Amino acid sequence: MTRRLLAVLLAVSALGHPAAAAEPILGDWLIPNGEIATAKACGPSFCIIAASGKYKGRQVARVSGTAPLYLGEVIDPTTGKSYEGSAKVEGASLTLKGCAFKIVCRSHVWKRR
């Protein structure tokens, strides 16, 4: 009886984040300047963190949602300022977009590593 209960609890806990395990945003991304950023699950959201280069270890985005479009904030690693943003995954490309006041926007296209 105890083993059966344990098996059920393990199965239910494994189902806790099934979407996160399958989300295409997860993994390593090659930034045009040659540096790497890593997208990983952060609770119910996804964090993108610089994995190499001058800003290694700094968070550059925090987004939520499901493929292909994730919404949230983009963080400028040079200043620490955050902007309304999005991440869109299309095949092996991720477009990270940040906007100030919803009118001045910048986008970067990254490639899956």
N, C-alpha and C positions, 0 to 999 in steps of 0.2 A: 504494500500500500504506500509506504513512504517513497519507494523508488518511482512509483507511478506518479505521485504528486510532484516529485522533483523533476521528472521528465516533462510534465505538463508546464511547470513553472519555467523551465529552461526554454521550451518551445515558445511560450508566450513572450518571454523577454527577448528572444531572437526576432520576434515580429515587431518589436517596438519601433524600429526605424528601417523598415524594408525599403522605403523609397530612397532614403539617404544612401543605402548601400548600392543602389542602382543608378544614382544620379550621374549624368555625364559630366557635370562640372567638376567632380572629384578628380584629383590627380595633379600631376605636374604640368605647368604651362611655360612655354618658352616665350619670353618677352622680346620684342624686336631688338633691344640693345644687347641681347645675348644672355641676360640673367634669367633666373628661374623663379616662378611663383608657384606655391602649392595651395590647392583648394582642398579643404577638409571640412568634415561636419563639426559644428560647434553648437551643441544642443540642438534646437529645432532649426537652426540656421546653418549657413556655410560661411566659413572664413577663408579669405585668400591672404596668404602671408608670403612676404618676400623670402625665398629660400636661399638666395645667393646675392652677392653684390653688396654695394654700400649700405643698403637698407635692410640687410638680412635680419629676419626676426620680426620686422614690423608688419603689422596688419595693413593691407591695402584695400580690402573690401570686406563687407559683411552683408550677405544677401540671403533671401529666403525665397522659397517657391519650388517649382518643379520645371524640368526641361520643357521647352528650350529657354524660357525666360525666367530670370531670377531678379527680384527687386530688392533694393536696400540702400546701402550707402557705400560710396567709394572714398577712400582716405588717401590724401596726398602724403606720401611718406616723407617728403622734404619739409612740410610745414605742420603735419598732423591735423590739418583741417579736413572735415568730412563734407561730402556733397551728396545730394540725392543721386542715386545711380542705379545701374542695372548691369547684368551680365547675361549675354545671350550665347548659347552654345549651338553651333551649326557644324555638324560633322567634327572635324579635327580643329576647328577654330572657335575661339572665345572672344567675343567683343565686349570689352569693359567700357562702360560709358558713365561719365560723371557730369552733372549739370549744376551750375550756380544760378539760382533764381529761375530755374526751368527754361532759361533762354540762352545762356552761354554754356555750351556743352563741348566736351572733348571725348574722343573715343580712341581706344587702342585695340588692335587685333593681335591676339596671342595664338600660338600654335601648340597643339598637344605635343608633349615631349615623350 
